[in-house]
Amino acid sequence: AQSVSQHNHHVILSEAASLELGCNYSYGGTVNLFWYVQYPGQHLQLLLKYFSGDPLVKGIKGFEAEFIKSKFSFNLRKPSVQWSDTAEYFCAVNAETGANNLFFGTGTRLTVIP
Amino acid sequence: EADIYQTPRYLVIGTGKKITLECSQTMGHDKMYWYQQDPGMELHLIHYSYGVNSTEKGDLSSESTVSRIRTEHFPLTLESARPSHTSQYLCASSLDRGHSEQFFGPGTRLTVL
């Protein structure tokens, strides 16, 4: 079975600081990778996803993530965070075979201080 | 507008009561899911469905049951609620393709006293 590790549980940054949130997964086969975000009081929504092609993917609101297959990683980055990025961020993975169900990490809470 | 709906948003109930959490989607998706989420923990899949009359158990064992009589509707039922069922329940839907995005509802926060 797949599993996902997010090592940062709570990150606190000042506005304009750069962000990198770690995500590692365990699965030997072909995977699809996702970052979801949950803003306070809102639904979980997709930030970006990778399933093939260029390992550097760009998502909404200036976020990007890089898939490094050799490291089983899919870290999320943003060069300059804003107060409105305060949210909980979840990394998720599914395998290309089987039921295609998502496995989620425990999430990282990001607090951006104005 | 295409969306996914969950009711109620909050529910406080006594032990032993039967409850049904509602989930409906107007996305036209075949696949639907129920997740359980506790604070600081990952979302755990408890049920999913490929379409009408299809229900499957997820990775986390749950005493709840689900049904899928209509494509757009995927209710979750607890026959006898217990304090251990206190949690947030999230419903989601997607196309049945591996890289398809899952769309989530707002969740139901259940407290069993």
Interface residues (C-beta under 8 A of the other chain):
Chain A: A1 V4 H9 N32 F34 Y36 Q42 H43 L44 Q45 L46 K49 F51 S52 F90 N94 A95 E96 A99 N100 N101 L102 F103 F104 G105 T106 G107
Chain B: I4 Y33 Y35 G40 M41 E42 L43 H44 L45 Y48 E56 G58 D59 L90 A92 D96 R97 G98 H99 E101 Q102 F104 G105 P106 G107
